[in-house]
Amino acid sequence: MAQIKVRQTGSPIRRKSDQRATLVGLGLNRVGRVSTLEDTPAVRGMIAKVRHMVEVID
């Protein structure tokens, strides 16, 4: 299956707890950290939820 790389660009400080949990679910917990994930609709939805704190790397 296809892979997708995601980099955390924003801090979860002063964000809602569900957004923090979404970052942890994506394998991110520090600015600059990169995570490689399966490209599924669930992962795409998680990325959309925290799109202001992450970027997709090609």
Contacts in CASP RR format, 6 or more apart in sequence:
PFRMAT RR
TARGET T0000
AUTHOR 0000-0000-0000
METHOD contacts of the structure
MODEL  1
MAQIKVRQTGSPIRRKSDQRATLVGLGLNRVGRVSTLEDTPAVRGMIAKV
RHMVEVID
1 38 0 8 1.000
1 39 0 8 1.000
1 40 0 8 1.000
2 38 0 8 1.000
2 39 0 8 1.000
3 36 0 8 1.000
3 37 0 8 1.000
3 38 0 8 1.000
3 39 0 8 1.000
4 36 0 8 1.000
4 37 0 8 1.000
4 38 0 8 1.000
4 39 0 8 1.000
4 43 0 8 1.000
4 47 0 8 1.000
4 56 0 8 1.000
5 34 0 8 1.000
5 35 0 8 1.000
5 36 0 8 1.000
5 37 0 8 1.000
5 56 0 8 1.000
5 57 0 8 1.000
5 58 0 8 1.000
6 26 0 8 1.000
6 28 0 8 1.000
6 34 0 8 1.000
6 35 0 8 1.000
6 36 0 8 1.000
6 37 0 8 1.000
6 47 0 8 1.000
6 54 0 8 1.000
6 55 0 8 1.000
6 56 0 8 1.000
6 57 0 8 1.000
7 32 0 8 1.000
7 33 0 8 1.000
7 34 0 8 1.000
7 35 0 8 1.000
7 54 0 8 1.000
7 55 0 8 1.000
7 57 0 8 1.000
8 23 0 8 1.000
8 28 0 8 1.000
8 29 0 8 1.000
8 30 0 8 1.000
8 31 0 8 1.000
8 32 0 8 1.000
8 33 0 8 1.000
8 53 0 8 1.000
8 54 0 8 1.000
9 31 0 8 1.000
9 32 0 8 1.000
9 53 0 8 1.000
9 54 0 8 1.000
9 55 0 8 1.000
10 31 0 8 1.000
10 52 0 8 1.000
10 53 0 8 1.000
10 54 0 8 1.000
11 31 0 8 1.000
11 53 0 8 1.000
12 19 0 8 1.000
12 20 0 8 1.000
12 23 0 8 1.000
12 53 0 8 1.000
15 53 0 8 1.000
18 49 0 8 1.000
19 49 0 8 1.000
19 50 0 8 1.000
19 53 0 8 1.000
22 46 0 8 1.000
22 49 0 8 1.000
22 50 0 8 1.000
23 29 0 8 1.000
23 50 0 8 1.000
23 53 0 8 1.000
23 54 0 8 1.000
25 46 0 8 1.000
26 35 0 8 1.000
26 37 0 8 1.000
26 43 0 8 1.000
26 46 0 8 1.000
26 47 0 8 1.000
26 50 0 8 1.000
26 54 0 8 1.000
27 33 0 8 1.000
27 35 0 8 1.000
27 37 0 8 1.000
28 35 0 8 1.000
28 54 0 8 1.000
34 57 0 8 1.000
37 43 0 8 1.000
47 54 0 8 1.000
47 56 0 8 1.000
END
